[in-house]
Amino acid sequence: MAMIWNRGNVSIFANTKGEVVVKPDVDGKFNADNVAELYTTMLEVAKKNKLTPKVYKPESSGDTPLLFADKWGKPYVAVLPASKAPSKVTVKKVLKLA
């Protein structure tokens, strides 16, 4: 289960598979507050160096980049659709029967 990354800063690296990834870095420039800048920088760096950005993007079209941590605690970028809050929540009354 993924969690929102809140463990500090990350930086952009190129791994041995030819992918642009994010890794934890104390001196990193990016964190959970500026994920949009991180995402655009990843795309620019990948295009410039002819690499593939490692970004999770589900089948549905997404436009909101988020920084998550996987089950091992490693950060990754996911581009998800913006969530809409429910307009009105209805709660049914509970009847005590016995």
Secondary structure, DSSP 8 states (H G I E B T S, - for coil): --EE--SS-EEEEE-TTSEEEEEE-TT-SB-GGGHHHHHHHHHHHHHHHT-EE-EE--SS---EEEEEE-TTS-EEEEEE------S-----------
